Amino acid sequence: MTKLKYTPEIRERAVQLLIESEKDYPSTWAAITAIAPKIGCTPETLMCGSKNRRF
């Protein structure tokens, strides 16, 4: 399995999008599962990245 590399700009934008969108969803996980496919990563990747503020 190959690990995808995301540029720092993409990582920052994904986390920023999550932060901005969380208020529109009933939970953080709901926001993550809605946003992840739009940016081309798995929900788990975005979740880990949001905890660290990067992915």
N, C-alpha and C positions, 0 to 999 in steps of 0.2 A: 504494500500500500504506500502510495506516495503522498507526502504531506504538501498541500498547496501552500504557496507563499503569497501572502497579501502584502501589498505595499503599505507603508505607514499611513499614507493618505487614505487608502481604502479602509484600513482598520479604524482610523479616527472618524471617518465619515459614517461607518456602520454603527459605531458606538454612539455617535452624536444623534443619528437617526433614531436609534432605540430610545435614548433619553428623551428626545422630543416627542416620540410617539407613545410612550408608556401611558400618558394620561388618557389616551383614546381607547385603551383596552382595560379589561377588568383585572388583569394581573400582568406582572412582568413576563411570565412565561407565555401568555397569550400574545403579547407584543412581539416577543422573540420568535414564536412560531409563525407569525404573520410576516415579519420582516425578513427573516433568514432566506426564504426562497427568492425573494426579490433581489437580494444582493449576491446570491449564488453560494451560500454556505449552509451548513446544517444548523439547526437550532442549538445543538450542543456546542458547536464552535462559537456561535454568537453569545451564548450564555456564559461560557468560560471567558470569552473576551470582555464581556460587559463587567464581569466580576473583577477582572484585572484592568478594566478600561482599555483593553486592547485584545486582539485575537490574531 
